[in-house]
Amino acid sequence: MSGPSATTAISTTSFALQDEISQAIVKALKVRLFPEEKKAIENRGTNNLEAYDLYLRARALNADLARTTVARSIEVYRKALALDPDFAMAWAGLGNALVTSLIYQPETAAIVGQEMENAFDRAFRLAPEMPELNANRALLAAVHYDWAAIENSLAAVDASTVDPTGNFSFVLGMLGRAQEAATRSTRARQADPLALGASFNLQFLLDSAGRLDEAEAEYERSKDLQGERGMIEWRAVTRMWVRGDAARARQRFAAAFGGDTTYMAFHPQLLRVLDEPEAVRAILRAAFDDPAYQDGARMAGLANWAVRYGDNDLALKALRRAFVDLHGLILIEIWFPMFRELRRDPRFKDILRDLGLVGHWRKTGRWCDFVRPLGDDDFEVVA
């Protein structure tokens, strides 16, 4: 027997054998499975063993949240789907990876964005009732700043559910529910302590929640984990700024970014003039209008530098451009301690209104950790 039918038969037999082994181990160990664990053994979403193997590899690559591994994961997801075009979780995984790639390569949004939409749409149509897809629905809603759809996705899962993708903690962070996001992210990291991506998510959200000592401890722990560390090292720099430790911030920045131009081309220039505030501000002002920086992630990075060097006007303009104009994906940035004082500026309140967040909070009654209502038509930033 040869051809596709033979491959399918072999794949089905192999899966059946794996299931028998898994069930035998569970029985021998006298372990009682939770419903979701039992379901994971019984339902993989495909009968194609090779497609499932590729799916697992792609998911592991994307979990690193690194530029090169995310790009590789997209290729591997596509290979899995070429073998089984009805593999819903692989479509969802591809959508996830494409969202992450938009952070690293926002200039590809016109092409990648459409593929992302198609991937999620295919997943939802193939398996509309699959609980695991709620996290993907939440992420897609976050891309569109659809706050109501995010709330619907959050309401569909138990608050104690472990989210290996990090999507639920990510969208909670966007909504400003930083403590809740950090709690979810802690559980995800505990479930997969060797994944650098899970560690980064946790550091990111602990910083947002103002829990800097915990974030720093997780940063130190993550040094033993393998993977690209660019985003982690950037957060480690800004954490030292917040702590007022300029010397350690400089040391970390020089070590990680002194010669790096792949993401923020002005980094080597800044390193040469860190002790010259006006020179730094001149570089930042030029970058604000430079076409190379016109995306949400780079504008948010520019805002961090602007606040660090006392240019609050530029910082507010950069945040507005990053998120109101460009719908940047890392909206969590606005809740970072770097911007604590900036958030007291009336112009920051205008940003929150224009993002639609204030209307959402008022409608749902679920205000974020940093804002509280004042009467029926006003609010104040409290942290």
C-alpha positions as CSV (number, residue, x, y, z in Angstrom):
1,M,0.0,0.0,0.0
2,S,1.4,3.4,-1.0
3,G,0.2,7.0,-1.6
4,P,-1.8,9.4,0.6
5,S,-4.2,6.7,1.9
6,A,-1.3,4.7,3.2
7,T,0.2,7.7,4.9
8,T,-3.1,8.5,6.6
9,A,-3.5,4.9,7.7
10,I,0.0,4.8,9.2
11,S,-0.5,8.2,10.9
12,T,-3.8,7.0,12.4
13,T,-2.2,3.8,13.6
14,S,0.7,5.7,15.1
15,F,-1.6,8.1,17.0
16,A,-3.7,5.2,18.2
17,L,-0.5,3.5,19.6
18,Q,0.5,6.8,21.2
19,D,-2.9,7.1,22.9
20,E,-2.7,3.5,24.2
21,I,0.8,4.2,25.7
22,S,-0.4,7.5,27.2
23,Q,-3.5,5.9,28.8
24,A,-1.4,3.0,30.1
25,I,1.1,5.4,31.7
26,V,-1.7,7.4,33.3
27,K,-3.3,4.1,34.6
28,A,0.0,2.7,35.9
29,L,0.7,5.9,37.8
30,K,-2.9,6.1,39.1
31,V,-3.2,9.7,37.9
32,R,-6.6,11.3,37.5
33,L,-6.7,13.5,34.5
34,F,-8.5,16.8,34.3
35,P,-11.0,17.0,31.4
36,E,-8.8,19.3,29.4
37,E,-5.8,16.9,29.9
38,K,-7.8,13.9,28.8
39,K,-9.0,15.9,25.8
40,A,-5.5,16.8,24.8
41,I,-4.6,13.1,24.7
42,E,-7.6,12.1,22.7
43,N,-8.0,15.0,20.2
44,R,-5.0,16.5,18.4
45,G,-7.0,18.0,15.6
46,T,-5.4,16.0,12.8
47,N,-4.8,12.4,11.9
48,N,-1.6,13.2,10.0
49,L,1.4,12.4,12.2
50,E,3.8,14.5,10.1
51,A,1.5,17.5,10.2
52,Y,1.1,17.1,14.0
53,D,4.9,16.9,14.4
54,L,5.4,20.0,12.4
55,Y,2.7,21.8,14.4
56,L,4.5,21.0,17.7
57,R,7.8,22.2,16.3
58,A,6.3,25.4,15.0
59,R,4.5,26.1,18.3
60,A,7.8,25.6,20.2
61,L,9.6,27.9,17.9
62,N,7.0,30.6,18.2
63,A,7.0,30.3,22.0
64,D,10.5,31.9,22.1
65,L,9.1,35.2,20.9
66,A,12.3,35.9,19.0
67,R,12.7,37.4,15.6
68,T,14.4,34.5,13.9
69,T,12.5,31.7,15.6
70,V,9.1,33.3,14.9
71,A,10.0,33.6,11.2
72,R,11.0,30.0,11.2
73,S,7.8,28.9,13.0
74,I,5.7,30.6,10.3
75,E,7.5,28.5,7.6
76,V,6.9,25.3,9.7
77,Y,3.2,26.1,10.3
78,R,2.8,26.5,6.5
79,K,4.3,23.1,5.9
80,A,2.0,21.5,8.4
81,L,-1.0,23.0,6.7
82,A,0.1,21.9,3.3
83,L,-0.2,18.4,4.7
84,D,-3.5,18.9,6.4
85,P,-5.4,22.0,5.3
86,D,-8.2,21.3,7.8
87,F,-5.9,21.4,10.9
88,A,-7.6,24.1,12.9
89,M,-5.0,24.5,15.6
90,A,-2.2,24.9,13.1
91,W,-4.2,27.7,11.4
92,A,-4.6,29.3,14.8
93,G,-0.9,28.9,15.5
94,L,0.0,30.4,12.2
95,G,-2.2,33.4,13.0
96,N,-0.5,33.8,16.4
97,A,3.0,33.7,14.8
98,L,2.0,36.2,12.2
99,V,0.8,38.6,14.9
100,T,4.2,38.3,16.6
101,S,6.0,38.9,13.3
102,L,4.1,42.2,12.9
103,I,5.9,43.5,16.0
104,Y,9.3,42.6,14.6
105,Q,8.6,43.5,10.9
106,P,5.7,46.0,10.9
107,E,6.7,47.1,7.4
108,T,5.2,43.8,6.2
109,A,1.8,44.5,7.7
110,A,0.0,44.9,4.3
111,I,0.9,41.4,3.3
112,V,1.3,39.6,6.6
113,G,-1.8,41.2,8.0
114,Q,-4.1,39.6,5.4
115,E,-2.5,36.2,5.8
116,M,-3.0,36.6,9.6
117,E,-6.7,37.4,9.1
118,N,-7.2,34.4,6.7
119,A,-5.4,32.1,9.2
120,F,-7.6,33.0,12.1
121,D,-10.8,33.0,10.0
122,R,-9.9,29.5,8.7
123,A,-9.3,28.2,12.3
124,F,-12.6,29.7,13.6
125,R,-14.6,28.2,10.7
126,L,-13.0,24.8,11.1
127,A,-13.4,24.5,14.9
128,P,-15.8,27.2,16.1
129,E,-16.5,25.5,19.4
130,M,-12.9,24.5,20.3
131,P,-12.1,26.2,23.7
132,E,-8.5,26.7,22.9
133,L,-9.4,29.2,20.2
134,N,-10.7,31.7,22.7
135,A,-7.2,32.9,23.2
136,N,-6.7,33.4,19.5
137,R,-10.0,35.3,19.3
138,A,-8.7,37.5,22.0
139,L,-5.5,38.1,20.2
140,L,-7.2,38.9,16.9
141,A,-9.5,41.3,18.7
142,A,-6.5,43.0,20.3
143,V,-5.0,43.6,16.8
144,H,-8.1,45.6,16.0
145,Y,-8.5,47.3,19.4
146,D,-11.9,45.6,19.7
147,W,-12.2,45.9,23.5
148,A,-15.7,44.3,23.6
149,A,-14.6,41.2,21.7
150,I,-11.6,40.9,24.0
151,E,-14.0,40.9,27.0
152,N,-16.1,38.3,25.4
153,S,-13.1,36.0,24.9
154,L,-12.0,36.5,28.5
155,A,-15.5,35.8,29.8
156,A,-15.5,32.4,27.9
157,V,-12.7,31.0,30.0
158,D,-12.1,30.4,33.7
159,A,-9.8,32.9,35.3
160,S,-7.6,30.1,36.6
161,T,-7.0,28.5,33.1
162,V,-3.4,28.3,32.2
163,D,-2.8,30.1,28.9
164,P,0.4,28.7,27.2
165,T,0.1,31.2,24.4
166,G,0.2,34.2,26.7
167,N,-2.7,35.8,24.8
168,F,-5.0,36.3,27.7
169,S,-2.3,38.0,29.8
170,F,-1.3,40.1,26.9
171,V,-4.8,41.4,26.2
172,L,-5.4,42.0,29.9
173,G,-2.3,44.1,29.9
174,M,-3.6,46.2,27.0
175,L,-6.7,46.9,29.0
176,G,-4.6,48.1,31.9
177,R,-5.6,45.2,34.2
178,A,-1.9,44.7,35.0
179,Q,-2.1,42.7,38.3
180,E,-4.5,40.2,36.7
181,A,-2.3,39.9,33.7
182,A,0.8,39.3,35.8
183,T,-1.1,36.6,37.8
184,R,-2.0,34.8,34.6
185,S,1.5,35.1,33.2
186,T,3.0,33.7,36.4
187,R,0.9,30.5,36.0
188,A,2.0,30.2,32.4
189,R,5.7,30.5,33.3
190,Q,5.3,28.0,36.1
191,A,3.7,25.6,33.6
192,D,6.7,26.0,31.2
193,P,9.7,27.3,33.3
194,L,12.3,26.6,30.5
195,A,10.6,28.7,27.8
196,L,12.3,32.0,27.3
197,G,9.1,33.5,25.8
198,A,7.0,32.7,28.9
199,S,9.7,34.3,31.0
200,F,9.8,37.4,28.9
201,N,6.0,37.7,29.0
202,L,6.2,37.5,32.8
203,Q,8.9,40.1,33.1
204,F,7.0,42.4,30.7
205,L,3.8,42.2,32.7
206,L,5.4,42.4,36.1
207,D,7.1,45.6,35.0
208,S,3.7,46.9,33.9
209,A,2.2,46.1,37.3
210,G,5.0,48.0,39.0
211,R,6.4,44.8,40.5
212,L,10.0,45.6,39.6
213,D,11.8,43.4,42.1
214,E,9.9,40.4,40.9
215,A,10.6,41.3,37.3
216,E,14.3,41.7,38.0
217,A,14.4,38.3,39.8
218,E,12.8,36.7,36.8
219,Y,15.3,38.5,34.5
220,E,18.2,37.0,36.5
221,R,16.6,33.5,36.3
222,S,16.1,33.8,32.6
223,K,19.8,34.2,31.9
224,D,20.1,30.4,32.0
225,L,17.4,30.0,29.3
226,Q,18.3,29.7,25.6
227,G,17.0,32.0,22.9
228,E,17.3,35.6,21.6
229,R,17.2,38.1,24.4
230,G,16.8,41.5,22.6
231,M,13.3,42.4,24.0
232,I,14.2,41.1,27.5
233,E,17.4,43.2,27.6
234,W,15.5,46.3,26.5
235,R,13.1,45.9,29.4
236,A,16.0,45.3,31.7
237,V,17.4,48.7,30.6
238,T,14.2,50.6,31.2
239,R,13.7,48.9,34.6
240,M,17.0,50.4,35.7
241,W,15.9,53.8,34.5
242,V,12.7,53.5,36.6
243,R,14.8,52.5,39.6
244,G,17.1,55.5,39.1
245,D,20.2,53.3,38.5
246,A,21.6,55.1,35.5
247,A,25.0,53.2,35.7
248,R,23.4,49.8,35.4
249,A,21.1,51.0,32.7
250,R,24.0,52.3,30.7
251,Q,25.9,49.0,31.2
252,R,23.0,46.9,30.0
253,F,22.3,49.2,27.1
254,A,25.9,49.2,25.9
255,A,26.2,45.4,26.2
256,A,23.0,44.6,24.4
257,F,22.4,47.4,21.9
258,G,25.6,49.5,21.6
259,G,26.3,48.2,18.1
260,D,22.8,47.0,17.2
261,T,21.0,48.8,14.4
262,T,18.5,46.0,13.4
263,Y,15.6,47.4,15.3
264,M,16.4,51.0,16.4
265,A,19.0,52.3,14.0
266,F,19.9,55.3,16.3
267,H,21.1,53.1,19.2
268,P,24.9,53.4,18.4
269,Q,24.4,57.2,18.0
270,L,22.8,57.4,21.4
271,L,25.5,55.4,23.1
272,R,28.0,58.0,22.1
273,V,26.1,60.9,23.6
274,L,24.3,59.5,26.6
275,D,25.8,62.2,28.8
276,E,24.6,65.0,26.4
277,P,20.8,65.4,26.9
278,E,20.3,67.9,24.2
279,A,22.2,65.7,21.7
280,V,20.1,62.8,22.6
281,R,16.9,64.8,22.3
282,A,18.0,66.0,18.8
283,I,18.5,62.4,17.7
284,L,15.0,61.5,19.0
285,R,13.3,64.4,17.3
286,A,14.8,63.5,14.0
287,A,13.7,59.9,14.4
288,F,10.2,60.9,15.1
289,D,9.8,62.1,11.5
290,D,12.0,59.5,9.9
291,P,10.1,57.0,7.8
292,A,12.1,54.2,9.2
293,Y,10.5,54.6,12.6
294,Q,6.9,54.9,11.6
295,D,5.4,51.9,13.4
296,G,4.0,51.3,16.8
297,A,6.9,49.4,18.3
298,R,9.6,51.8,17.3
299,M,7.5,54.9,18.3
300,A,6.9,53.3,21.7
301,G,10.7,52.8,22.1
302,L,11.3,56.4,21.1
303,A,8.7,57.5,23.8
304,N,10.7,55.7,26.4
305,W,13.9,57.5,25.5
306,A,12.1,60.8,25.3
307,V,10.7,60.5,28.8
308,R,14.2,59.4,30.1
309,Y,15.6,62.6,28.7
310,G,12.9,64.9,29.9
311,D,11.1,65.6,26.6
312,N,7.5,64.9,27.6
313,D,6.0,66.7,24.6
314,L,7.9,64.3,22.3
315,A,7.0,61.3,24.4
316,L,3.3,62.1,24.3
317,K,3.4,62.7,20.5
318,A,5.2,59.4,20.1
319,L,2.7,57.5,22.2
320,R,-0.2,59.0,20.3
321,R,1.4,58.2,16.9
322,A,2.3,54.6,18.1
323,F,-1.1,53.7,19.3
324,V,-3.9,56.1,18.2
325,D,-2.5,56.6,14.7
326,L,-0.7,53.3,14.0
327,H,-2.6,50.9,16.3
328,G,0.7,49.4,17.6
329,L,0.4,46.0,19.1
330,I,2.3,46.6,22.3
331,L,-0.2,49.0,23.9
332,I,0.8,47.7,27.3
333,E,3.7,50.2,27.0
334,I,1.5,53.0,28.1
335,W,1.1,51.4,31.6
336,F,4.8,51.0,32.2
337,P,6.3,52.8,35.2
338,M,8.4,54.8,32.8
339,F,5.3,56.8,32.0
340,R,3.9,57.1,35.5
341,E,4.4,60.9,35.7
342,L,3.5,61.4,32.0
343,R,0.1,59.8,32.6
344,R,-0.8,62.8,34.8
345,D,-0.7,65.1,31.7
346,P,-4.2,66.0,30.4
347,R,-3.0,65.0,26.9
348,F,-2.6,61.4,28.1
349,K,-6.2,61.4,29.1
350,D,-7.0,62.4,25.5
351,I,-5.0,59.4,24.3
352,L,-7.1,57.1,26.4
353,R,-10.3,58.6,25.1
354,D,-9.2,58.4,21.5
355,L,-8.2,54.7,22.0
356,G,-11.8,54.0,23.0
357,L,-10.7,52.6,26.4
358,V,-12.5,55.1,28.5
359,G,-15.8,54.4,26.8
360,H,-15.2,50.7,27.2
361,W,-14.3,51.0,30.9
362,R,-17.4,53.1,31.6
363,K,-19.7,50.8,29.7
364,T,-18.5,47.6,31.4
365,G,-17.7,49.1,34.8
366,R,-14.3,47.3,34.7
367,W,-11.9,50.2,35.1
368,C,-8.2,49.4,34.8
369,D,-5.6,49.5,37.6
370,F,-4.4,53.0,36.8
371,V,-7.7,54.9,36.2
372,R,-10.9,55.5,38.1
373,P,-14.1,57.3,37.2
374,L,-15.0,60.8,38.4
375,G,-18.8,61.1,38.1
376,D,-20.6,60.2,34.9
377,D,-18.4,62.0,32.4
378,D,-14.8,62.2,33.7
379,F,-12.0,60.1,35.1
380,E,-8.6,60.5,36.7
381,V,-5.3,58.7,36.3
382,V,-4.3,57.5,39.8
383,A,-1.0,55.6,39.1
